[in-house]
């Protein structure tokens, strides 16, 4: 499918665009919104935070001026934010009658949108604070060891956000996250209501784009963004998990050279992209695959 084909998709249907980081999702979404109309909706859990525009490659102010955008940079550091919060906000946008062009790489968001989400009681702030402290003090492996077996068996145990979320739910409710997820409600946007696209690419092509993009982030002020958040930095907090944030903070604190921090962030981004590809391959087999290389000359 070429870019011209993509620009001719049914303008009456919502569009969902998944893909690994740096694959060109935002550019495709903006192109569709400009040509056909619709609001570009963020489906990236890192791009919701108000403090990270450059570091998470959020659309620029100039790009946002070209078409309506929603759910980008609207959550202040220190707040908690979950897939349930995001889904409720998307539901309000859909209820307003707008055509949604949802683009992002957070598989959990997109799966919840198209397959439904279990209604899990909110986690009290004191439980989240306890989880933050435990993760910082004892580490990821210890927190993962405290999960119920059913949840642990189906979870990416190397993903701190997922492990902490599961631990918090078990601590707050006495039931494992997997048990709650078994009680899933209907999807907000079913398969018949949207054009569903997943960008796929050659691994080396994507790795090169990731490296170039992080270099561009540094040139555009990513280090300044991290420095601005240094007074309120809380290791392990949701908003500090933006890829590259911890590495650049280590440089600012004198624990790592800038070159080493950049290399570590690039490696972490490549690892994240691998996890995304696995999620899409396992859970989005019925989505239409689009070669990302065909959408860009870079």
C-alpha positions in Angstrom: 0.0 0.0 0.0 1.5 3.3 -1.1 1.2 6.7 0.6 -1.3 7.7 -2.1 -3.4 4.7 -1.3 -3.4 5.6 2.4 -4.5 9.1 1.6 -7.6 7.6 -0.1 -8.9 5.5 2.8 -12.6 5.8 3.6 -12.9 9.4 5.1 -16.1 8.4 7.0 -14.3 5.8 9.1 -12.0 6.3 12.1 -8.3 5.5 11.4 -6.1 3.7 13.9 -2.3 3.8 13.2 0.0 1.6 15.2 3.7 1.1 14.8 7.1 1.1 16.6 8.7 4.3 17.7 10.2 6.4 15.0 8.3 4.6 12.2 6.4 7.7 11.0 3.0 7.3 12.6 2.6 11.0 13.5 3.4 12.2 10.0 1.0 9.7 8.4 -1.8 10.8 10.9 -1.2 14.5 10.2 -1.2 13.9 6.4 -4.6 12.1 6.7 -6.1 14.8 8.9 -5.0 17.6 6.5 -6.3 15.8 3.5 -9.5 14.2 4.8 -10.3 15.9 8.1 -10.4 14.5 11.6 -8.6 15.0 14.9 -5.3 13.4 15.5 -5.5 11.5 18.8 -2.4 10.5 20.8 -2.0 6.8 21.7 1.5 7.0 23.2 1.7 6.8 26.9 4.9 8.9 27.0 3.5 11.7 24.9 0.8 12.6 27.4 3.2 14.3 29.8 3.4 18.1 29.6 7.1 18.2 30.4 8.3 16.2 27.4 7.7 17.6 24.0 11.2 17.1 22.4 12.2 14.0 24.3 9.1 12.1 23.3 8.9 13.4 19.7 5.5 15.0 20.2 4.2 16.9 17.2 5.6 20.4 17.1 3.5 23.5 17.7 3.6 24.1 13.9 2.4 20.6 13.2 -0.4 20.9 15.8 -1.5 24.1 14.0 -2.1 22.3 10.8 -4.9 20.0 12.1 -6.7 19.4 15.4 -4.7 17.3 17.9 -5.8 15.8 21.2 -4.3 14.1 24.3 -0.8 15.4 23.7 1.1 16.9 26.6 -2.0 17.3 28.8 -1.0 15.5 31.9 1.2 17.3 34.5 4.1 15.5 36.2 3.0 14.0 39.5 -0.4 13.0 38.4 -1.2 9.3 37.9 -2.5 8.4 34.4 -3.7 5.0 33.3 -5.0 3.3 30.2 -8.5 3.7 31.7 -8.0 7.4 31.9 -6.9 7.5 28.3 -9.8 5.4 27.1 -12.3 7.6 28.9 -10.9 10.7 27.2 -11.1 9.0 23.8 -14.7 8.1 24.5 -15.5 11.7 25.1 -13.9 12.7 21.8 -15.8 10.0 20.0 -19.1 11.0 21.6 -18.5 14.5 20.2 -19.0 13.1 16.8 -15.5 13.7 15.5 -13.6 11.5 13.1 -10.7 10.1 15.1 -7.2 9.4 13.6 -5.6 7.6 16.5 -1.8 7.2 16.3 0.7 5.8 18.7 2.9 3.0 19.8 1.4 2.0 23.1 0.0 -1.4 22.3 -2.0 -1.6 25.6 -3.9 1.6 24.6 -4.7 0.4 21.1 -5.7 -3.1 22.3 -8.0 -1.6 25.0 -9.6 0.6 22.4 -10.4 -2.2 19.9 -10.9 -5.1 22.3 -12.3 -3.5 25.4 -10.9 -2.9 28.9 -11.7 -4.4 32.2 -13.0 -1.9 34.7 -10.4 -2.0 37.5 -10.9 0.0 40.7 -8.6 3.0 40.9 -5.4 2.6 42.9 -5.3 4.9 46.0 -2.5 7.4 46.0 -0.9 5.9 49.1 -0.6 2.5 47.3 1.0 4.2 44.3 3.5 6.0 46.6 4.3 2.7 48.3 4.9 1.1 44.9 7.2 3.9 43.8 9.2 3.5 46.9 9.4 -0.3 46.7 10.5 -0.2 43.0 13.2 2.4 43.8 14.5 0.6 46.9 14.1 -3.1 45.9 14.2 -3.1 42.1 12.1 -4.5 39.3 12.8 -8.2 40.0 11.7 -8.0 43.6 8.5 -6.3 42.6 7.8 -8.8 39.9 8.3 -11.7 42.4 5.4 -10.3 44.4 2.9 -10.7 41.6 0.3 -13.5 41.5 1.3 -16.3 39.2 -1.4 -15.8 36.6 -0.6 -12.2 36.1 3.2 -12.8 36.1 2.8 -15.5 33.4 1.3 -13.1 30.9 3.3 -9.9 31.7 6.4 -8.4 30.3 8.4 -8.6 33.5 11.1 -6.3 32.1 8.7 -3.4 31.7 8.7 -1.4 35.0 5.4 0.4 34.2 3.5 -2.8 33.6 5.0 -4.6 36.6 4.3 -1.7 38.9 0.7 -1.4 37.7 0.1 -5.1 38.3 1.6 -4.9 41.7 -0.5 -1.8 42.6 -3.7 -3.5 41.5 -2.9 -6.7 43.5 -2.0 -4.6 46.6 -5.1 -2.3 46.3 -7.8 -4.9 45.4 -6.4 -8.3 46.6 -7.0 -9.6 43.1 -4.5 -10.1 40.3 -4.5 -7.9 37.3 -5.1 -10.9 35.0 -8.3 -11.8 37.0 -9.6 -8.2 36.5 -8.7 -8.3 32.8 -10.7 -11.5 32.3 -13.8 -9.3 32.9 -13.4 -7.2 29.8 -16.2 -4.9 28.5 -17.1 -4.1 24.8 -14.6 -2.2 22.6 -15.0 1.5 22.1 -14.0 1.2 18.4 -14.6 -2.2 17.0 -12.9 -3.6 13.9 -15.7 -2.7 11.6 -15.7 1.0 12.7 -12.2 1.9 11.7 -9.4 1.5 9.2 -6.7 -0.3 11.2 -3.1 0.1 10.1 0.2 -1.2 11.6 3.5 0.1 10.3 6.2 -2.5 9.8 9.8 -2.0 8.8 13.2 -3.5 8.4 15.0 -3.6 11.8 18.2 -1.9 10.6 16.2 0.8 8.8 14.4 1.6 12.0 17.5 1.5 14.1 19.1 4.1 11.9 16.1 6.4 12.2 16.1 6.0 16.0 19.7 7.0 16.2 19.2 10.0 13.9 16.1 11.1 15.8 17.8 11.1 19.2 20.6 13.2 17.8 18.0 15.6 16.5 16.3 15.6 19.9 19.6 16.7 21.6 20.0 19.4 19.0 16.4 20.6 19.6 16.8 20.9 23.4 16.1 17.5 25.0 18.8 18.0 27.5 17.3 21.4 28.5 13.9 19.7 29.0 15.4 17.2 31.4 17.4 19.9 33.2 14.2 21.8 33.8 12.7 18.9 35.6 15.7 18.2 37.8 14.3 20.0 40.9 11.2 17.7 41.0 12.8 14.5 39.6 11.5 11.3 41.3 13.2 8.1 40.0 10.6 5.6 38.9 7.6 7.9 38.8 5.4 7.5 35.7 6.5 10.8 34.1 10.2 10.1 34.5 10.0 6.9 32.4 10.2 8.7 29.1 13.1 7.0 27.2 16.2 9.0 27.5 15.1 11.0 30.5 16.9 8.9 33.1 20.0 8.6 30.9 20.2 12.4 30.4 19.6 13.0 34.1 22.5 10.7 34.8 24.6 12.9 32.6 23.4 16.1 34.4 24.3 14.5 37.7 27.8 13.7 36.6 27.3 10.0 36.5 27.6 9.5 32.7 29.1 11.4 29.8 26.7 12.9 27.2 28.0 10.5 24.6 27.4 7.5 26.9 23.9 8.8 27.9 22.9 9.2 24.3 24.1 5.7 23.4 22.3 4.2 26.3 19.1 6.0 25.3 19.4 4.9 21.7 19.8 1.3 22.9 16.8 1.6 25.2 14.8 2.9 22.3 15.7 0.0 20.1 14.8 -2.4 22.8 11.4 -0.6 23.3 10.8 -0.8 19.5 11.5 -4.6 19.7 8.9 -5.0 22.4 6.4 -2.9 20.4 6.9 -5.1 17.3 6.3 -8.3 19.4 3.1 -6.8 20.8 1.8 -5.8 17.4 2.7 -9.2 15.8 1.0 -11.1 18.6 -2.1 -9.0 19.1 -2.7 -7.1 15.8 -2.5 -9.9 13.3 -5.8 -8.8 11.7 -4.6 -5.2 11.2 -3.4 -4.1 7.7 0.4 -4.0 7.5 2.0 -1.0 5.9 5.7 -0.8 5.0 7.0 2.2 6.9 9.8 2.7 4.4 7.3 3.5 1.7 6.0 6.5 3.7 9.2 8.4 4.0 12.5 9.1 2.2 14.5 9.1 5.4 
